[in-house]
């Protein structure tokens, strides 16, 4: 079944089509949820919530633009909305240095270790880091998504990078 037909069937609420859509995209969306979540269980919950939102908003998809991009955006927004509701995001009013770089050169840090470090970040830092570094959103877009100021977004990113840099430095010492 091609994607357009699958989407039409999902719009009609056909369970088999929804199951097929889940099979096709759950891996991709789970990876996204994992980036924004503290652990696998939380990522699974976020994936479930995202698919519930996708299916409930399926009528809004107008076949303009990428379907995958549309469901990814819904997934990110669903996860961020959940964190806003649970008040995991606190505004940081102070500004620290402009976007410091995280240097991973000279280390043999695996992707899973780096992902683990990112998942350990406090929510406000992890979300900002992922949105900016991994998903390419601007600070203005992030501030709108998280309900904070642009300065807070920049500050949260700098703090996230500082924490990651410290963890990577410790990893370098442990490797040596």
Secondary structure, DSSP 4 states (H G I P E B T S, - for coil): --HHHHHHHHHTT-HHHHHHHHHHHHHHHHHHHHHHSSSHHHHHHHHHHHHHHHHHTGGG--S-S-HHHHHHHHHHHHHHHHHHHTT---------SS------TT----HHHHHHHHHHS-HHHHHHHIIIIIT---HHHHHHHHT--HHHHHHHHHHHHHHHHHHHHHHHHHH-
